[in-house]
Amino acid sequence: MTQNVTGKEGLSYTIVRSRRRTMSVEIQPHGNVVVRAPSRLPLYEIERFVELKSVWIMRRVRDAEARKALVPTLDGPRSFYHRGSVRTWGFTGDGADLIVPSRLRTENAAMRYVERWQRSEADQLFAEMVADALPKIGVPGLRYQGLRVRTMRRRWGSCSSTGHVTLNGHLIRVPDGCIRGVVVHEVCHLAHLHHGPAFHQLVADVYPEHALADAILDAWTHVLYQEPFTP
Ligand SMILES: [Zn+2]
């Protein structure tokens, strides 16, 4: 059972009642506030709970809205994120950014085409960025064994002790500077398999803008979890 409420300070939220004993507040990536509550709890008790937490909630909502402002919104079912901007696909004559062969008649087949196109773009761009970063870490760069691009649910990348770098194919959706930040991070693990001071120093030497890139990437995290083509 859900109910939309606007509280005293103009804070809007959705109450979701279920068989649970406690209350919780969740701020969703776009700043929507969801309050979960036991099914029979009176409304005034929920309102009081939200009021007590309102300063904390407002701050979290503002953070979420600031992050959202950094990320453009998809405009329609034929739009998708590519290298930090919104692109559209279409069949010939649609004026789209990416033209899908008209023999692929169904939307599903077209979307799979777009995904394959993005994957090949990812393979090429990521390989270039790795090749660019490797010489900058010196001799440990020789430990590099190769690149794997995979779709991962919760990680941007990883680096194994055997010298394999793995990058999340969905990274092709975020701005180039952010992709470079992840690439440099993983490549620097070839020199240091930890997150100690020496590692951070190397990352900063190779890519001085990495902190800004990481902060922007943070704002894009919800795009990683998104299925493609869901505005
Ligand atoms: Zn790491």
Residues whose N, C-alpha, C, O or C-beta is under 5 A from the ligand:
A	BS01	ZN	none
